[in-house]
Amino acid sequence: MSRFLTTLQTEQLGKWKHRLLTDLVLEDDLGTFTAPAGYQTDFASLQVLHNVVLFVFFALVAGYGNLAATIHDQLYTTGQLPRKDCDAVFYRALRAEGVAAWRAFIMWLGVRLGGKGHYQRASS
């Protein structure tokens, strides 16, 4: 089970980029995760989905899960968890944010299928 301990406060830097004005903190079964103030995110990275083939997918998930996506971006950037765990935290965070289970599943599936190239392993 996950729950957000803070709210999302950002400033828009460009069409897709946002910067956190305050820390975003998620409490999860695997620990407490923080995207720090100043962290830049593109939320769910959906700009790559603007094509005819994937438009239906885009329409189903656009505008949902910005808090969860920000934590997920932070986890992928730091590599503090294995990728599979990052994606599980993402799903639970989506649900904690109030995203419907079916929509959260679609978003989780999207990161499982397309996120590998964005994941950074932590340095040993």
GIFEN-V638938 format. One record per run of one state. SS is the DSSP state (H for helix, E for strand, - for the rest). FROM is the first residue (numbers start at 1). LEN is the number of residues. Records with the same first field share a line. If there is no record, write none. Layout:
SS->FROM-LEN + FROM-LEN
This chain:
-->1-2 + 5-5 + 13-5 + 21-3 + 29-2 + 36-4 + 42-4 + 50-5 + 62-4 + 79-4 + 98-3 + 115-1 + 119-6
E->3-2 + 10-3 + 18-3 + 24-5 + 31-5 + 40-2
H->46-4 + 55-7 + 66-13 + 83-15 + 101-14 + 116-3
